[in-house]
Amino acid sequence: MRMTPEVLPQVKARALVVEAGKDRVVKGVDRYFALLGSPRKDYLVFPESGHDLLLDRDREAVARAVRDWLIASDNYLQ
């Protein structure tokens, strides 16, 4: 993860960043989001979730949000 801040500005693909509000492992997700070079990027926060978003209390909401984002992204490409 040391090189992540250097690489993120080079990312030009559409991106979705999902943050767990109670994550005790990964910190500074909003900073990583800001560093993304993509002009089309989205940021979602699940304030009550912990690090394992897809295993946590909001797992179904997370899965729906990612699915909806992917569908919207696919529609954007058409």
N, C-alpha and C positions, 0 to 999 in steps of 0.2 A: 504494500500500500504506500510505500515511501515515494514511488514515482507517480502515483495517481494524480497529484496536482499538476504535474508537468504534462501529462498525457491528455487530460480532460479537455483542454482548449482545442485539441486536434479532432475531437469527436464532432462530426458534422451530421451524423445520422439522427433521425428523430429519436427522442429518448424519453423514457418514463423513469422517474426516481421516486421510490416509495420509502417513506421513513416510518419507523416505529417510534412513537413518542416516548416510550419507556425503555428504549434500547440502552442497555448498559455496556454493550460491546462496541458498537460503531457510533462514533461521535462526529459532529460536524457535517452531517449529510447536506444541510442547506448550503454549506460552503462548496461542497463537491458539485451540487446542482448549479450554483452560480458560475463555477469554472467551466462547465460544459460549453463547448463551442457551437453546439447545435442551435440554429435559429428556431427550431420547433422542439420544445422540451416542456414537459409537464412534471409537476411535483405534487405528490399526495402524502398526507400525514395521517396516520392512524394513532391518535394520541394515547389510547389505552393499551396498545399492543406492545409486546416486548420484541426481542431480537428475532425470534422465529415467527415471523409474520404469518406464514402459511400453516403454522401449527397452533397459533395463539387464538385468543378469544374472538378476534375479528377476521379469522381466516376466510370465511365465506364472503364477507364484504371486500376483503383484499382481492380474492379471486375474481369476484364480479367486476371490481374496478379495473383490474388488469385486462380481463376479457373485453370490457367495454372500450378500453383504450386501444387494444389491438384491433377491434372492429372499426373504430373510428379512424385509426391509422390506415387500415386497409382501404376504407372508403376514400380517404384523402389521396391515396395513390392512384385511384381509378380515374 
